[in-house]
Amino acid sequence: MASILIIDDDPAMVGIISELAKELGHDPVPCNSGQKAIEILPSLAPQLVISDIRMDKTKRGLDVLRECQKSLPDTPVIIVTGYPDAEDAVEAMKLGAQDYIRKPFKIDELKLRIQHALDHRNTVRENVYLKKELKERYRFESIIGTGTKMQEIYNLIAKVADTDSTIMILGESGTGKELVARALHFNSSRQHQPFVAINCSALPENLLESELFGHKKGSFTGAVQDKMGLFEEAQQGTIFLDEINSMPLQLQTKLLRVLQERQLRRVGDTRTIPINVRVLAATNEPLYEKIKAGTFREDLYYRLAVIPLEIPPLRERTDDIPLLVNHFIHKNAHQTGAEPKKIEPLAVDSLSHYHWPGNVRELENAIERACALCEEGIIKLSDFPPHVIQRGGSDSSSARTASLPVG
């Protein structure tokens, strides 16, 4: 179902197109003023706009089109014209209209134009999504590490990536659980379909349920239109449920049912929707204690942890720290457009002796800070946060002046 904004200063015409949209299973939003349409466009964010080109008021269809191109460039616009000359229609197409149709139109013809515009929008969005995701190359080379424990992770990813098994990724905050989830997705046969991630601790229970499973219009205060949930958005692809340990019990029950039945119901709906989605989950704390305390369902745990995959904390793979330092220095240079910085050997040694409670994420932040503070393109021990220096285990009085080009 798509939200369709219909604009015409003729109420009868708005009514006709609205009824047609309903017949197609969409949600029409009638509007009799170009000015009003421009005001509500950004907040409404319709999937399609159908607008008359000439209206009695100050704002015409071309003004609506321009605003739509500005605030909602992915939303197609169909221009309706009742004039025999093609001048306005040509101008509308030049400004980016998806299509135009002349009055009086045939109902079946407008239905086809609507479906074509929505199909085109979906195709464009999928292409943009795929190009963006594939460009980021979330594959093995994105996970840095050569130690034994990381090699075990690579081997396990290679074995299970192209299966539909649910996988529970275990690891402390900052260890790179989402990176592993993306590597699993982009090394699978689902790699050209959506990868959808959500942090289960980021939303309260009622909003999290709506975000995951969607809702029907009117199902609760503020539900002004039907909403597709993330499970539906991830159709044929992968959904990643981060911090699953924080999911409320009632929602765990609904998730278990979805995993068992492979179908869902939107909030407030009676209709079931079949889904074909691979589920990956992650937790930053052991779930056995929560199961014992009755705050996490044991049956859900076993449904999610068909294959557990544990990522070691950075303090257990300190041999990888120089590689990670090299990676983050070059990443920072790429983002800023500058030449990669050099780093003193003493600084690398100190970083290797720090315990990194925030894991890889903390190291990346420390490198970003050091790159910003360093002088003459050389990162020194003093460019890092004081607690890293104090606990790093190196004696700053023995600092060497030679710089080490990392990479």
C-alpha positions, 0 to 999 in steps of 0.5 A: 500500500502506498500513500498517494497525495492527490491535488486538484482544485476540482473536488469531484476530480479529487474524489474520482482519483481517490476512489481509483487509488483505493481500488488499487489498494492504496491510501489516498490523501485528497487536497484541493490546494497547491499551497496546502499540498506544498505545506504538507509534503515534507511531513506527509512524505507520500510515495506518489503525487498526482497533481493537476497542472493548472489550478485557480489558486496561486500555486500551480502543479509545477510549483508542487512538482518543484517542491517535491523535487526539492524535498522528496526527490525519490517521490514520482509525480504524475501531472494531470492536464485538461488542456490540449496543448502540450507545452505545460506537459513538456515543461513538467517532464523537463522539471522531473515529472514521472508522467502526465495524463490528459483529461478526460482520461480512461480509468484503466489508463490512469491505473496503469500510470499509477502502478508504473510510477510506483514500480519505477520508484521501487526500482530506483530505490532498490538500485540506489540501495544496492549501489550504496551497500555494495560500494561499502564492501562489507565483506571479509576485507572489512574485518581487520585481524590476522590472529587465530581467533579472527581466522576462526571467525572468517572460517565460520562466516565462510561456512554459514554465510550462504545458509538461511540459519539464524545466527547469534553474534556474541560480543562486547559493545564495540567489537564489530558485531554489525560488521560481521552481520553485514559480512554474513549478508554480503557473502550470501545469495541474499547479497543483492536484497536489503540488509536492514538493521535495528538496535532493539534498545533504541526504542520503547516497546510500543514503538519497537513493535511498530518499527519491526512489524508495521501498523495499520492506520488508526491502530493507535494515536499517531498512526495516521496511515499504514506503515510497513515494518522492517521485516517487510522492508527486508523481504528476500534479504536479511534483518539484523536485530542488534542488542536483542537482549534488551527486547521486552518479554511481550515482544519476544513472544511475538518475535518467536511466533514470527520466526516459527510461522514465517508470517506476521501481523501488523499492529492493529491488523487481522491480515497475516503477511508471509515473510522470507527474511534471514534473521541475524541477532546480536547481544552484548551480554550473556543471555543465560543469566537473563534466561534464569531471571525470566527476562529472556525466553529460552525458546527464543534464544535457541531459535535465534542461536542456531549458530552462535558466533562469538567475537573476542574483545580487543584486549584478547587480540592485541596483535591485531592493534597495529593493523587496526591502527593502520586501517583507521589512519587510512580511513581517516585520511580518505574521509578528510581528503588528507595524506595519511598520518604517520605514528610514533612507534611508542604510540603504537606500543602504548596502544597495544598495552591498553585494555580497550574497554570500548573495544574496536570502536574506542580505538577508532575514536582514539585514532580519529582524535589523534589525527585531528590533534597531531602536528606536522603529520606525525601522531605522538603519544600525547595526541591520545586521551590521557587514560589511554596514555596512563594505562597503556603500560609505556613510559612516556619518558622513553619516547622515541623521536622516529616516526613509523609510517603505518601501512 
